Amino acid sequence: MVEQVILGIFLVLPLVIVATLFSDELWQEHRRRHPRDEQAAPIDWRHPLKRWRRGH
């Protein structure tokens, strides 16, 4: 039982890390592709996880 939990952690944790890094890269690419007008209201371009951590 303990071995299965440890194996599960070693299989799932790298997937979570890669998914987080990849989503941040996608967010930055989206930011570069869609520039804003100078008259438009500013947008908070931080990654959603970074906004969530700070509580905003």
mmCIF entry with sequence, helices, sheets and N, C-alpha, C, O atoms, coordinates in Angstrom:
data_MODEL
# 
_entry.id   MODEL 
# 
_entity.id                         1 
_entity.type                       polymer 
_entity.pdbx_number_of_molecules   1 
# 
_entity_poly.entity_id                      1 
_entity_poly.type                           'polypeptide(L)' 
_entity_poly.nstd_linkage                   no 
_entity_poly.nstd_monomer                   no 
_entity_poly.pdbx_seq_one_letter_code       MVEQVILGIFLVLPLVIVATLFSDELWQEHRRRHPRDEQAAPIDWRHPLKRWRRGH 
_entity_poly.pdbx_seq_one_letter_code_can   MVEQVILGIFLVLPLVIVATLFSDELWQEHRRRHPRDEQAAPIDWRHPLKRWRRGH 
_entity_poly.pdbx_strand_id                 A 
# 
loop_
_entity_poly_seq.entity_id 
_entity_poly_seq.num 
_entity_poly_seq.mon_id 
_entity_poly_seq.hetero 
1 1  MET n 
1 2  VAL n 
1 3  GLU n 
1 4  GLN n 
1 5  VAL n 
1 6  ILE n 
1 7  LEU n 
1 8  GLY n 
1 9  ILE n 
1 10 PHE n 
1 11 LEU n 
1 12 VAL n 
1 13 LEU n 
1 14 PRO n 
1 15 LEU n 
1 16 VAL n 
1 17 ILE n 
1 18 VAL n 
1 19 ALA n 
1 20 THR n 
1 21 LEU n 
1 22 PHE n 
1 23 SER n 
1 24 ASP n 
1 25 GLU n 
1 26 LEU n 
1 27 TRP n 
1 28 GLN n 
1 29 GLU n 
1 30 HIS n 
1 31 ARG n 
1 32 ARG n 
1 33 ARG n 
1 34 HIS n 
1 35 PRO n 
1 36 ARG n 
1 37 ASP n 
1 38 GLU n 
1 39 GLN n 
1 40 ALA n 
1 41 ALA n 
1 42 PRO n 
1 43 ILE n 
1 44 ASP n 
1 45 TRP n 
1 46 ARG n 
1 47 HIS n 
1 48 PRO n 
1 49 LEU n 
1 50 LYS n 
1 51 ARG n 
1 52 TRP n 
1 53 ARG n 
1 54 ARG n 
1 55 GLY n 
1 56 HIS n 
# 
_struct_asym.id          A 
_struct_asym.entity_id   1 
# 
loop_
_struct_conf.conf_type_id 
_struct_conf.id 
_struct_conf.pdbx_PDB_helix_id 
_struct_conf.beg_label_comp_id 
_struct_conf.beg_label_asym_id 
_struct_conf.beg_label_seq_id 
_struct_conf.pdbx_beg_PDB_ins_code 
_struct_conf.end_label_comp_id 
_struct_conf.end_label_asym_id 
_struct_conf.end_label_seq_id 
_struct_conf.pdbx_end_PDB_ins_code 
_struct_conf.beg_auth_comp_id 
_struct_conf.beg_auth_asym_id 
_struct_conf.beg_auth_seq_id 
_struct_conf.end_auth_comp_id 
_struct_conf.end_auth_asym_id 
_struct_conf.end_auth_seq_id 
_struct_conf.pdbx_PDB_helix_class 
_struct_conf.details 
_struct_conf.pdbx_PDB_helix_length 
HELX_P HELX_P1 AA1 VAL A 2  ? ARG A 33 ? VAL A 2  ARG A 33 1 ? 32 
HELX_P HELX_P2 AA2 PRO A 48 ? ARG A 54 ? PRO A 48 ARG A 54 1 ? 7  
# 
_struct_conf_type.id          HELX_P 
_struct_conf_type.criteria    ? 
_struct_conf_type.reference   ? 
# 
loop_
_atom_site.group_PDB 
_atom_site.id 
_atom_site.type_symbol 
_atom_site.label_atom_id 
_atom_site.label_alt_id 
_atom_site.label_comp_id 
_atom_site.label_asym_id 
_atom_site.label_entity_id 
_atom_site.label_seq_id 
_atom_site.pdbx_PDB_ins_code 
_atom_site.Cartn_x 
_atom_site.Cartn_y 
_atom_site.Cartn_z 
_atom_site.occupancy 
_atom_site.B_iso_or_equiv 
_atom_site.pdbx_formal_charge 
_atom_site.auth_seq_id 
_atom_site.auth_comp_id 
_atom_site.auth_asym_id 
_atom_site.auth_atom_id 
_atom_site.pdbx_PDB_model_num 
ATOM 1   N N  . MET A 1 1  ? 0.824  -1.191 0.000   1.00 0.00 ? 1  MET A N  1 
ATOM 2   C CA . MET A 1 1  ? 0.000  0.000  0.000   1.00 0.00 ? 1  MET A CA 1 
ATOM 3   C C  . MET A 1 1  ? 0.868  1.256  0.000   1.00 0.00 ? 1  MET A C  1 
ATOM 4   O O  . MET A 1 1  ? 0.632  2.175  -0.784  1.00 0.00 ? 1  MET A O  1 
ATOM 5   N N  . VAL A 1 2  ? 1.869  1.296  0.876   1.00 0.00 ? 2  VAL A N  1 
ATOM 6   C CA . VAL A 1 2  ? 2.756  2.454  0.951   1.00 0.00 ? 2  VAL A CA 1 
ATOM 7   C C  . VAL A 1 2  ? 3.530  2.612  -0.358  1.00 0.00 ? 2  VAL A C  1 
ATOM 8   O O  . VAL A 1 2  ? 3.751  3.727  -0.829  1.00 0.00 ? 2  VAL A O  1 
ATOM 9   N N  . GLU A 1 3  ? 3.937  1.487  -0.934  1.00 0.00 ? 3  GLU A N  1 
ATOM 10  C CA . GLU A 1 3  ? 4.678  1.542  -2.194  1.00 0.00 ? 3  GLU A CA 1 
ATOM 11  C C  . GLU A 1 3  ? 3.824  2.154  -3.296  1.00 0.00 ? 3  GLU A C  1 
ATOM 12  O O  . GLU A 1 3  ? 4.336  2.912  -4.119  1.00 0.00 ? 3  GLU A O  1 
ATOM 13  N N  . GLN A 1 4  ? 2.539  1.841  -3.327  1.00 0.00 ? 4  GLN A N  1 
ATOM 14  C CA . GLN A 1 4  ? 1.645  2.390  -4.346  1.00 0.00 ? 4  GLN A CA 1 
ATOM 15  C C  . GLN A 1 4  ? 1.470  3.898  -4.176  1.00 0.00 ? 4  GLN A C  1 
ATOM 16  O O  . GLN A 1 4  ? 1.399  4.634  -5.160  1.00 0.00 ? 4  GLN A O  1 
ATOM 17  N N  . VAL A 1 5  ? 1.402  4.348  -2.940  1.00 0.00 ? 5  VAL A N  1 
ATOM 18  C CA . VAL A 1 5  ? 1.280  5.786  -2.686  1.00 0.00 ? 5  VAL A CA 1 
ATOM 19  C C  . VAL A 1 5  ? 2.543  6.509  -3.140  1.00 0.00 ? 5  VAL A C  1 
ATOM 20  O O  . VAL A 1 5  ? 2.468  7.548  -3.796  1.00 0.00 ? 5  VAL A O  1 
ATOM 21  N N  . ILE A 1 6  ? 3.689  5.965  -2.794  1.00 0.00 ? 6  ILE A N  1 
ATOM 22  C CA . ILE A 1 6  ? 4.956  6.576  -3.199  1.00 0.00 ? 6  ILE A CA 1 
ATOM 23  C C  . ILE A 1 6  ? 5.080  6.587  -4.717  1.00 0.00 ? 6  ILE A C  1 
ATOM 24  O O  . ILE A 1 6  ? 5.481  7.597  -5.296  1.00 0.00 ? 6  ILE A O  1 
ATOM 25  N N  . LEU A 1 7  ? 4.746  5.491  -5.361  1.00 0.00 ? 7  LEU A N  1 
ATOM 26  C CA . LEU A 1 7  ? 4.794  5.429  -6.820  1.00 0.00 ? 7  LEU A CA 1 
ATOM 27  C C  . LEU A 1 7  ? 3.831  6.441  -7.432  1.00 0.00 ? 7  LEU A C  1 
ATOM 28  O O  . LEU A 1 7  ? 4.172  7.114  -8.406  1.00 0.00 ? 7  LEU A O  1 
ATOM 29  N N  . GLY A 1 8  ? 2.646  6.551  -6.874  1.00 0.00 ? 8  GLY A N  1 
ATOM 30  C CA . GLY A 1 8  ? 1.671  7.524  -7.370  1.00 0.00 ? 8  GLY A CA 1 
ATOM 31  C C  . GLY A 1 8  ? 2.181  8.948  -7.257  1.00 0.00 ? 8  GLY A C  1 
ATOM 32  O O  . GLY A 1 8  ? 1.986  9.757  -8.164  1.00 0.00 ? 8  GLY A O  1 
ATOM 33  N N  . ILE A 1 9  ? 2.836  9.256  -6.141  1.00 0.00 ? 9  ILE A N  1 
ATOM 34  C CA . ILE A 1 9  ? 3.396  10.602 -5.963  1.00 0.00 ? 9  ILE A CA 1 
ATOM 35  C C  . ILE A 1 9  ? 4.472  10.867 -7.005  1.00 0.00 ? 9  ILE A C  1 
ATOM 36  O O  . ILE A 1 9  ? 4.503  11.942 -7.603  1.00 0.00 ? 9  ILE A O  1 
ATOM 37  N N  . PHE A 1 10 ? 5.356  9.899  -7.227  1.00 0.00 ? 10 PHE A N  1 
ATOM 38  C CA . PHE A 1 10 ? 6.423  10.090 -8.208  1.00 0.00 ? 10 PHE A CA 1 
ATOM 39  C C  . PHE A 1 10 ? 5.901  10.150 -9.637  1.00 0.00 ? 10 PHE A C  1 
ATOM 40  O O  . PHE A 1 10 ? 6.572  10.704 -10.508 1.00 0.00 ? 10 PHE A O  1 
ATOM 41  N N  . LEU A 1 11 ? 4.734  9.600  -9.897  1.00 0.00 ? 11 LEU A N  1 
ATOM 42  C CA . LEU A 1 11 ? 4.157  9.688  -11.237 1.00 0.00 ? 11 LEU A CA 1 
ATOM 43  C C  . LEU A 1 11 ? 3.345  10.968 -11.427 1.00 0.00 ? 11 LEU A C  1 
ATOM 44  O O  . LEU A 1 11 ? 3.369  11.555 -12.509 1.00 0.00 ? 11 LEU A O  1 
ATOM 45  N N  . VAL A 1 12 ? 2.642  11.400 -10.413 1.00 0.00 ? 12 VAL A N  1 
ATOM 46  C CA . VAL A 1 12 ? 1.742  12.546 -10.548 1.00 0.00 ? 12 VAL A CA 1 
ATOM 47  C C  . VAL A 1 12 ? 2.472  13.874 -10.364 1.00 0.00 ? 12 VAL A C  1 
ATOM 48  O O  . VAL A 1 12 ? 2.195  14.828 -11.091 1.00 0.00 ? 12 VAL A O  1 
ATOM 49  N N  . LEU A 1 13 ? 3.383  13.955 -9.425  1.00 0.00 ? 13 LEU A N  1 
ATOM 50  C CA . LEU A 1 13 ? 4.064  15.214 -9.139  1.00 0.00 ? 13 LEU A CA 1 
ATOM 51  C C  . LEU A 1 13 ? 4.790  15.797 -10.357 1.00 0.00 ? 13 LEU A C  1 
ATOM 52  O O  . LEU A 1 13 ? 4.639  16.992 -10.613 1.00 0.00 ? 13 LEU A O  1 
ATOM 53  N N  . PRO A 1 14 ? 5.564  15.027 -11.119 1.00 0.00 ? 14 PRO A N  1 
ATOM 54  C CA . PRO A 1 14 ? 6.188  15.605 -12.317 1.00 0.00 ? 14 PRO A CA 1 
ATOM 55  C C  . PRO A 1 14 ? 5.160  16.085 -13.337 1.00 0.00 ? 14 PRO A C  1 
ATOM 56  O O  . PRO A 1 14 ? 5.389  17.086 -14.016 1.00 0.00 ? 14 PRO A O  1 
ATOM 57  N N  . LEU A 1 15 ? 4.043  15.396 -13.455 1.00 0.00 ? 15 LEU A N  1 
ATOM 58  C CA . LEU A 1 15 ? 3.004  15.845 -14.384 1.00 0.00 ? 15 LEU A CA 1 
ATOM 59  C C  . LEU A 1 15 ? 2.423  17.188 -13.960 1.00 0.00 ? 15 LEU A C  1 
ATOM 60  O O  . LEU A 1 15 ? 2.154  18.044 -14.804 1.00 0.00 ? 15 LEU A O  1 
ATOM 61  N N  . VAL A 1 16 ? 2.232  17.373 -12.682 1.00 0.00 ? 16 VAL A N  1 
ATOM 62  C CA . VAL A 1 16 ? 1.709  18.649 -12.181 1.00 0.00 ? 16 VAL A CA 1 
ATOM 63  C C  . VAL A 1 16 ? 2.714  19.771 -12.424 1.00 0.00 ? 16 VAL A C  1 
ATOM 64  O O  . VAL A 1 16 ? 2.333  20.875 -12.812 1.00 0.00 ? 16 VAL A O  1 
ATOM 65  N N  . ILE A 1 17 ? 3.981  19.494 -12.199 1.00 0.00 ? 17 ILE A N  1 
ATOM 66  C CA . ILE A 1 17 ? 5.021  20.505 -12.422 1.00 0.00 ? 17 ILE A CA 1 
ATOM 67  C C  . ILE A 1 17 ? 5.080  20.891 -13.893 1.00 0.00 ? 17 ILE A C  1 
ATOM 68  O O  . ILE A 1 17 ? 5.117  22.078 -14.218 1.00 0.00 ? 17 ILE A O  1 
ATOM 69  N N  . VAL A 1 18 ? 5.088  19.918 -14.777 1.00 0.00 ? 18 VAL A N  1 
ATOM 70  C CA . VAL A 1 18 ? 5.146  20.195 -16.213 1.00 0.00 ? 18 VAL A CA 1 
ATOM 71  C C  . VAL A 1 18 ? 3.903  20.951 -16.665 1.00 0.00 ? 18 VAL A C  1 
ATOM 72  O O  . VAL A 1 18 ? 4.010  21.888 -17.456 1.00 0.00 ? 18 VAL A O  1 
ATOM 73  N N  . ALA A 1 19 ? 2.736  20.567 -16.183 1.00 0.00 ? 19 ALA A N  1 
ATOM 74  C CA . ALA A 1 19 ? 1.497  21.253 -16.569 1.00 0.00 ? 19 ALA A CA 1 
ATOM 75  C C  . ALA A 1 19 ? 1.518  22.708 -16.116 1.00 0.00 ? 19 ALA A C  1 
ATOM 76  O O  . ALA A 1 19 ? 1.067  23.584 -16.854 1.00 0.00 ? 19 ALA A O  1 
ATOM 77  N N  . THR A 1 20 ? 2.025  22.979 -14.934 1.00 0.00 ? 20 THR A N  1 
ATOM 78  C CA . THR A 1 20 ? 2.099  24.353 -14.435 1.00 0.00 ? 20 THR A CA 1 
ATOM 79  C C  . THR A 1 20 ? 3.060  25.186 -15.270 1.00 0.00 ? 20 THR A C  1 
ATOM 80  O O  . THR A 1 20 ? 2.743  26.316 -15.639 1.00 0.00 ? 20 THR A O  1 
ATOM 81  N N  . LEU A 1 21 ? 4.224  24.640 -15.569 1.00 0.00 ? 21 LEU A N  1 
ATOM 82  C CA . LEU A 1 21 ? 5.195  25.375 -16.380 1.00 0.00 ? 21 LEU A CA 1 
ATOM 83  C C  . LEU A 1 21 ? 4.679  25.603 -17.791 1.00 0.00 ? 21 LEU A C  1 
ATOM 84  O O  . LEU A 1 21 ? 4.870  26.681 -18.355 1.00 0.00 ? 21 LEU A O  1 
ATOM 85  N N  . PHE A 1 22 ? 4.029  24.605 -18.367 1.00 0.00 ? 22 PHE A N  1 
ATOM 86  C CA . PHE A 1 22 ? 3.507  24.733 -19.721 1.00 0.00 ? 22 PHE A CA 1 
ATOM 87  C C  . PHE A 1 22 ? 2.382  25.753 -19.768 1.00 0.00 ? 22 PHE A C  1 
ATOM 88  O O  . PHE A 1 22 ? 2.295  26.523 -20.725 1.00 0.00 ? 22 PHE A O  1 
ATOM 89  N N  . SER A 1 23 ? 1.516  25.779 -18.757 1.00 0.00 ? 23 SER A N  1 
ATOM 90  C CA . SER A 1 23 ? 0.423  26.748 -18.758 1.00 0.00 ? 23 SER A CA 1 
ATOM 91  C C  . SER A 1 23 ? 0.972  28.166 -18.644 1.00 0.00 ? 23 SER A C  1 
ATOM 92  O O  . SER A 1 23 ? 0.414  29.088 -19.238 1.00 0.00 ? 23 SER A O  1 
ATOM 93  N N  . ASP A 1 24 ? 2.057  28.359 -17.889 1.00 0.00 ? 24 ASP A N  1 
ATOM 94  C CA . ASP A 1 24 ? 2.673  29.678 -17.797 1.00 0.00 ? 24 ASP A CA 1 
ATOM 95  C C  . ASP A 1 24 ? 3.253  30.088 -19.142 1.00 0.00 ? 24 ASP A C  1 
ATOM 96  O O  . ASP A 1 24 ? 3.162  31.253 -19.528 1.00 0.00 ? 24 ASP A O  1 
ATOM 97  N N  . GLU A 1 25 ? 3.849  29.141 -19.858 1.00 0.00 ? 25 GLU A N  1 
ATOM 98  C CA . GLU A 1 25 ? 4.395  29.440 -21.178 1.00 0.00 ? 25 GLU A CA 1 
ATOM 99  C C  . GLU A 1 25 ? 3.282  29.803 -22.155 1.00 0.00 ? 25 GLU A C  1 
ATOM 100 O O  . GLU A 1 25 ? 3.441  30.732 -22.947 1.00 0.00 ? 25 GLU A O  1 
ATOM 101 N N  . LEU A 1 26 ? 2.178  29.099 -22.112 1.00 0.00 ? 26 LEU A N  1 
ATOM 102 C CA . LEU A 1 26 ? 1.035  29.429 -22.963 1.00 0.00 ? 26 LEU A CA 1 
ATOM 103 C C  . LEU A 1 26 ? 0.496  30.814 -22.636 1.00 0.00 ? 26 LEU A C  1 
ATOM 104 O O  . LEU A 1 26 ? 0.118  31.563 -23.536 1.00 0.00 ? 26 LEU A O  1 
ATOM 105 N N  . TRP A 1 27 ? 0.459  31.154 -21.368 1.00 0.00 ? 27 TRP A N  1 
ATOM 106 C CA . TRP A 1 27 ? -0.031 32.460 -20.942 1.00 0.00 ? 27 TRP A CA 1 
ATOM 107 C C  . TRP A 1 27 ? 0.871  33.568 -21.490 1.00 0.00 ? 27 TRP A C  1 
ATOM 108 O O  . TRP A 1 27 ? 0.372  34.589 -21.964 1.00 0.00 ? 27 TRP A O  1 
ATOM 109 N N  . GLN A 1 28 ? 2.180  33.379 -21.432 1.00 0.00 ? 28 GLN A N  1 
ATOM 110 C CA . GLN A 1 28 ? 3.109  34.378 -21.955 1.00 0.00 ? 28 GLN A CA 1 
ATOM 111 C C  . GLN A 1 28 ? 2.977  34.505 -23.470 1.00 0.00 ? 28 GLN A C  1 
ATOM 112 O O  . GLN A 1 28 ? 3.046  35.613 -24.003 1.00 0.00 ? 28 GLN A O  1 
ATOM 113 N N  . GLU A 1 29 ? 2.788  33.393 -24.165 1.00 0.00 ? 29 GLU A N  1 
ATOM 114 C CA . GLU A 1 29 ? 2.608  33.439 -25.617 1.00 0.00 ? 29 GLU A CA 1 
ATOM 115 C C  . GLU A 1 29 ? 1.329  34.200 -25.967 1.00 0.00 ? 29 GLU A C  1 
ATOM 116 O O  . GLU A 1 29 ? 1.321  34.997 -26.906 1.00 0.00 ? 29 GLU A O  1 
ATOM 117 N N  . HIS A 1 30 ? 0.273  33.967 -25.237 1.00 0.00 ? 30 HIS A N  1 
ATOM 118 C CA . HIS A 1 30 ? -0.983 34.681 -25.462 1.00 0.00 ? 30 HIS A CA 1 
ATOM 119 C C  . HIS A 1 30 ? -0.781 36.185 -25.239 1.00 0.00 ? 30 HIS A C  1 
ATOM 120 O O  . HIS A 1 30 ? -1.321 37.012 -25.975 1.00 0.00 ? 30 HIS A O  1 
ATOM 121 N N  . ARG A 1 31 ? -0.014 36.513 -24.235 1.00 0.00 ? 31 ARG A N  1 
ATOM 122 C CA . ARG A 1 31 ? 0.250  37.921 -23.932 1.00 0.00 ? 31 ARG A CA 1 
ATOM 123 C C  . ARG A 1 31 ? 1.010  38.598 -25.071 1.00 0.00 ? 31 ARG A C  1 
ATOM 124 O O  . ARG A 1 31 ? 0.723  39.746 -25.408 1.00 0.00 ? 31 ARG A O  1 
ATOM 125 N N  . ARG A 1 32 ? 1.978  37.896 -25.665 1.00 0.00 ? 32 ARG A N  1 
ATOM 126 C CA . ARG A 1 32 ? 2.751  38.473 -26.767 1.00 0.00 ? 32 ARG A CA 1 
ATOM 127 C C  . ARG A 1 32 ? 1.917  38.611 -28.037 1.00 0.00 ? 32 ARG A C  1 
ATOM 128 O O  . ARG A 1 32 ? 2.110  39.557 -28.801 1.00 0.00 ? 32 ARG A O  1 
ATOM 129 N N  . ARG A 1 33 ? 1.005  37.690 -28.268 1.00 0.00 ? 33 ARG A N  1 
ATOM 130 C CA . ARG A 1 33 ? 0.209  37.711 -29.498 1.00 0.00 ? 33 ARG A CA 1 
ATOM 131 C C  . ARG A 1 33 ? -0.907 38.746 -29.481 1.00 0.00 ? 33 ARG A C  1 
ATOM 132 O O  . ARG A 1 33 ? -1.379 39.161 -30.540 1.00 0.00 ? 33 ARG A O  1 
ATOM 133 N N  . HIS A 1 34 ? -1.335 39.167 -28.302 1.00 0.00 ? 34 HIS A N  1 
ATOM 134 C CA . HIS A 1 34 ? -2.483 40.062 -28.206 1.00 0.00 ? 34 HIS A CA 1 
ATOM 135 C C  . HIS A 1 34 ? -2.115 41.338 -27.451 1.00 0.00 ? 34 HIS A C  1 
ATOM 136 O O  . HIS A 1 34 ? -2.481 41.509 -26.288 1.00 0.00 ? 34 HIS A O  1 
ATOM 137 N N  . PRO A 1 35 ? -1.385 42.233 -28.124 1.00 0.00 ? 35 PRO A N  1 
ATOM 138 C CA . PRO A 1 35 ? -1.047 43.491 -27.455 1.00 0.00 ? 35 PRO A CA 1 
ATOM 139 C C  . PRO A 1 35 ? -2.297 44.361 -27.289 1.00 0.00 ? 35 PRO A C  1 
ATOM 140 O O  . PRO A 1 35 ? -3.266 44.216 -28.034 1.00 0.00 ? 35 PRO A O  1 
ATOM 141 N N  . ARG A 1 36 ? -2.265 45.247 -26.326 1.00 0.00 ? 36 ARG A N  1 
ATOM 142 C CA . ARG A 1 36 ? -3.417 46.103 -26.023 1.00 0.00 ? 36 ARG A CA 1 
ATOM 143 C C  . ARG A 1 36 ? -3.233 47.493 -26.624 1.00 0.00 ? 36 ARG A C  1 
ATOM 144 O O  . ARG A 1 36 ? -2.113 47.931 -26.883 1.00 0.00 ? 36 ARG A O  1 
ATOM 145 N N  . ASP A 1 37 ? -4.379 48.188 -26.844 1.00 0.00 ? 37 ASP A N  1 
ATOM 146 C CA . ASP A 1 37 ? -4.345 49.591 -27.250 1.00 0.00 ? 37 ASP A CA 1 
ATOM 147 C C  . ASP A 1 37 ? -3.820 50.439 -26.097 1.00 0.00 ? 37 ASP A C  1 
ATOM 148 O O  . ASP A 1 37 ? -3.887 50.043 -24.933 1.00 0.00 ? 37 ASP A O  1 
ATOM 149 N N  . GLU A 1 38 ? -3.297 51.614 -26.443 1.00 0.00 ? 38 GLU A N  1 
ATOM 150 C CA . GLU A 1 38 ? -2.814 52.501 -25.387 1.00 0.00 ? 38 GLU A CA 1 
ATOM 151 C C  . GLU A 1 38 ? -3.969 53.106 -24.602 1.00 0.00 ? 38 GLU A C  1 
ATOM 152 O O  . GLU A 1 38 ? -3.813 53.421 -23.422 1.00 0.00 ? 38 GLU A O  1 
ATOM 153 N N  . GLN A 1 39 ? -5.143 53.278 -25.246 1.00 0.00 ? 39 GLN A N  1 
ATOM 154 C CA . GLN A 1 39 ? -6.298 53.858 -24.569 1.00 0.00 ? 39 GLN A CA 1 
ATOM 155 C C  . GLN A 1 39 ? -7.073 52.826 -23.751 1.00 0.00 ? 39 GLN A C  1 
ATOM 156 O O  . GLN A 1 39 ? -7.900 53.193 -22.917 1.00 0.00 ? 39 GLN A O  1 
ATOM 157 N N  . ALA A 1 40 ? -6.818 51.566 -23.978 1.00 0.00 ? 40 ALA A N  1 
ATOM 158 C CA . ALA A 1 40 ? -7.573 50.518 -23.287 1.00 0.00 ? 40 ALA A CA 1 
ATOM 159 C C  . ALA A 1 40 ? -7.159 50.447 -21.814 1.00 0.00 ? 40 ALA A C  1 
ATOM 160 O O  . ALA A 1 40 ? -6.048 50.822 -21.440 1.00 0.00 ? 40 ALA A O  1 
ATOM 161 N N  . ALA A 1 41 ? -8.073 49.965 -21.009 1.00 0.00 ? 41 ALA A N  1 
ATOM 162 C CA . ALA A 1 41 ? -7.781 49.804 -19.581 1.00 0.00 ? 41 ALA A CA 1 
ATOM 163 C C  . ALA A 1 41 ? -6.700 48.736 -19.397 1.00 0.00 ? 41 ALA A C  1 
ATOM 164 O O  . ALA A 1 41 ? -6.671 47.756 -20.141 1.00 0.00 ? 41 ALA A O  1 
ATOM 165 N N  . PRO A 1 42 ? -5.820 48.914 -18.424 1.00 0.00 ? 42 PRO A N  1 
ATOM 166 C CA . PRO A 1 42 ? -4.755 47.916 -18.218 1.00 0.00 ? 42 PRO A CA 1 
ATOM 167 C C  . PRO A 1 42 ? -5.325 46.581 -17.747 1.00 0.00 ? 42 PRO A C  1 
ATOM 168 O O  . PRO A 1 42 ? -6.309 46.519 -17.010 1.00 0.00 ? 42 PRO A O  1 
ATOM 169 N N  . ILE A 1 43 ? -4.676 45.528 -18.197 1.00 0.00 ? 43 ILE A N  1 
ATOM 170 C CA . ILE A 1 43 ? -5.077 44.174 -17.824 1.00 0.00 ? 43 ILE A CA 1 
ATOM 171 C C  . ILE A 1 43 ? -3.995 43.587 -16.923 1.00 0.00 ? 43 ILE A C  1 
ATOM 172 O O  . ILE A 1 43 ? -2.804 43.819 -17.131 1.00 0.00 ? 43 ILE A O  1 
ATOM 173 N N  . ASP A 1 44 ? -4.417 42.837 -15.936 1.00 0.00 ? 44 ASP A N  1 
ATOM 174 C CA . ASP A 1 44 ? -3.475 42.138 -15.068 1.00 0.00 ? 44 ASP A CA 1 
ATOM 175 C C  . ASP A 1 44 ? -3.028 40.873 -15.799 1.00 0.00 ? 44 ASP A C  1 
ATOM 176 O O  . ASP A 1 44 ? -3.761 39.885 -15.842 1.00 0.00 ? 44 ASP A O  1 
ATOM 177 N N  . TRP A 1 45 ? -1.806 40.907 -16.382 1.00 0.00 ? 45 TRP A N  1 
ATOM 178 C CA . TRP A 1 45 ? -1.334 39.802 -17.218 1.00 0.00 ? 45 TRP A CA 1 
ATOM 179 C C  . TRP A 1 45 ? -0.610 38.729 -16.422 1.00 0.00 ? 45 TRP A C  1 
ATOM 180 O O  . TRP A 1 45 ? -0.046 37.803 -17.005 1.00 0.00 ? 45 TRP A O  1 
ATOM 181 N N  . ARG A 1 46 ? -0.617 38.838 -15.113 1.00 0.00 ? 46 ARG A N  1 
ATOM 182 C CA . ARG A 1 46 ? 0.063  37.796 -14.342 1.00 0.00 ? 46 ARG A CA 1 
ATOM 183 C C  . ARG A 1 46 ? -0.647 36.463 -14.533 1.00 0.00 ? 46 ARG A C  1 
ATOM 184 O O  . ARG A 1 46 ? -1.847 36.408 -14.804 1.00 0.00 ? 46 ARG A O  1 
ATOM 185 N N  . HIS A 1 47 ? 0.102  35.421 -14.388 1.00 0.00 ? 47 HIS A N  1 
ATOM 186 C CA . HIS A 1 47 ? -0.467 34.078 -14.500 1.00 0.00 ? 47 HIS A CA 1 
ATOM 187 C C  . HIS A 1 47 ? -1.534 33.906 -13.421 1.00 0.00 ? 47 HIS A C  1 
ATOM 188 O O  . HIS A 1 47 ? -1.354 34.395 -12.306 1.00 0.00 ? 47 HIS A O  1 
ATOM 189 N N  . PRO A 1 48 ? -2.646 33.223 -13.725 1.00 0.00 ? 48 PRO A N  1 
ATOM 190 C CA . PRO A 1 48 ? -3.725 33.074 -12.737 1.00 0.00 ? 48 PRO A CA 1 
ATOM 191 C C  . PRO A 1 48 ? -3.271 32.467 -11.410 1.00 0.00 ? 48 PRO A C  1 
ATOM 192 O O  . PRO A 1 48 ? -3.786 32.842 -10.356 1.00 0.00 ? 48 PRO A O  1 
ATOM 193 N N  . LEU A 1 49 ? -2.324 31.544 -11.445 1.00 0.00 ? 49 LEU A N  1 
ATOM 194 C CA . LEU A 1 49 ? -1.849 30.960 -10.190 1.00 0.00 ? 49 LEU A CA 1 
ATOM 195 C C  . LEU A 1 49 ? -1.104 31.988 -9.342  1.00 0.00 ? 49 LEU A C  1 
ATOM 196 O O  . LEU A 1 49 ? -1.181 31.957 -8.114  1.00 0.00 ? 49 LEU A O  1 
ATOM 197 N N  . LYS A 1 50 ? -0.385 32.896 -9.998  1.00 0.00 ? 50 LYS A N  1 
ATOM 198 C CA . LYS A 1 50 ? 0.325  33.932 -9.250  1.00 0.00 ? 50 LYS A CA 1 
ATOM 199 C C  . LYS A 1 50 ? -0.666 34.916 -8.641  1.00 0.00 ? 50 LYS A C  1 
ATOM 200 O O  . LYS A 1 50 ? -0.471 35.366 -7.511  1.00 0.00 ? 50 LYS A O  1 
ATOM 201 N N  . ARG A 1 51 ? -1.726 35.257 -9.372  1.00 0.00 ? 51 ARG A N  1 
ATOM 202 C CA . ARG A 1 51 ? -2.762 36.138 -8.820  1.00 0.00 ? 51 ARG A CA 1 
ATOM 203 C C  . ARG A 1 51 ? -3.446 35.467 -7.643  1.00 0.00 ? 51 ARG A C  1 
ATOM 204 O O  . ARG A 1 51 ? -3.719 36.115 -6.633  1.00 0.00 ? 51 ARG A O  1 
ATOM 205 N N  . TRP A 1 52 ? -3.725 34.186 -7.760  1.00 0.00 ? 52 TRP A N  1 
ATOM 206 C CA . TRP A 1 52 ? -4.443 33.444 -6.726  1.00 0.00 ? 52 TRP A CA 1 
ATOM 207 C C  . TRP A 1 52 ? -3.618 33.365 -5.440  1.00 0.00 ? 52 TRP A C  1 
ATOM 208 O O  . TRP A 1 52 ? -4.160 33.463 -4.339  1.00 0.00 ? 52 TRP A O  1 
ATOM 209 N N  . ARG A 1 53 ? -2.296 33.185 -5.592  1.00 0.00 ? 53 ARG A N  1 
ATOM 210 C CA . ARG A 1 53 ? -1.435 33.080 -4.415  1.00 0.00 ? 53 ARG A CA 1 
ATOM 211 C C  . ARG A 1 53 ? -1.443 34.360 -3.595  1.00 0.00 ? 53 ARG A C  1 
ATOM 212 O O  . ARG A 1 53 ? -1.392 34.310 -2.366  1.00 0.00 ? 53 ARG A O  1 
ATOM 213 N N  . ARG A 1 54 ? -1.508 35.508 -4.264  1.00 0.00 ? 54 ARG A N  1 
ATOM 214 C CA . ARG A 1 54 ? -1.487 36.793 -3.559  1.00 0.00 ? 54 ARG A CA 1 
ATOM 215 C C  . ARG A 1 54 ? -2.870 37.208 -3.075  1.00 0.00 ? 54 ARG A C  1 
ATOM 216 O O  . ARG A 1 54 ? -2.987 38.165 -2.311  1.00 0.00 ? 54 ARG A O  1 
ATOM 217 N N  . GLY A 1 55 ? -3.901 36.520 -3.496  1.00 0.00 ? 55 GLY A N  1 
ATOM 218 C CA . GLY A 1 55 ? -5.241 36.815 -3.021  1.00 0.00 ? 55 GLY A CA 1 
ATOM 219 C C  . GLY A 1 55 ? -5.943 37.936 -3.758  1.00 0.00 ? 55 GLY A C  1 
ATOM 220 O O  . GLY A 1 55 ? -6.889 38.517 -3.228  1.00 0.00 ? 55 GLY A O  1 
ATOM 221 N N  . HIS A 1 56 ? -5.503 38.258 -4.974  1.00 0.00 ? 56 HIS A N  1 
ATOM 222 C CA . HIS A 1 56 ? -6.155 39.319 -5.758  1.00 0.00 ? 56 HIS A CA 1 
ATOM 223 C C  . HIS A 1 56 ? -7.015 38.718 -6.822  1.00 0.00 ? 56 HIS A C  1 
ATOM 224 O O  . HIS A 1 56 ? -7.648 39.445 -7.587  1.00 0.00 ? 56 HIS A O  1 
# 
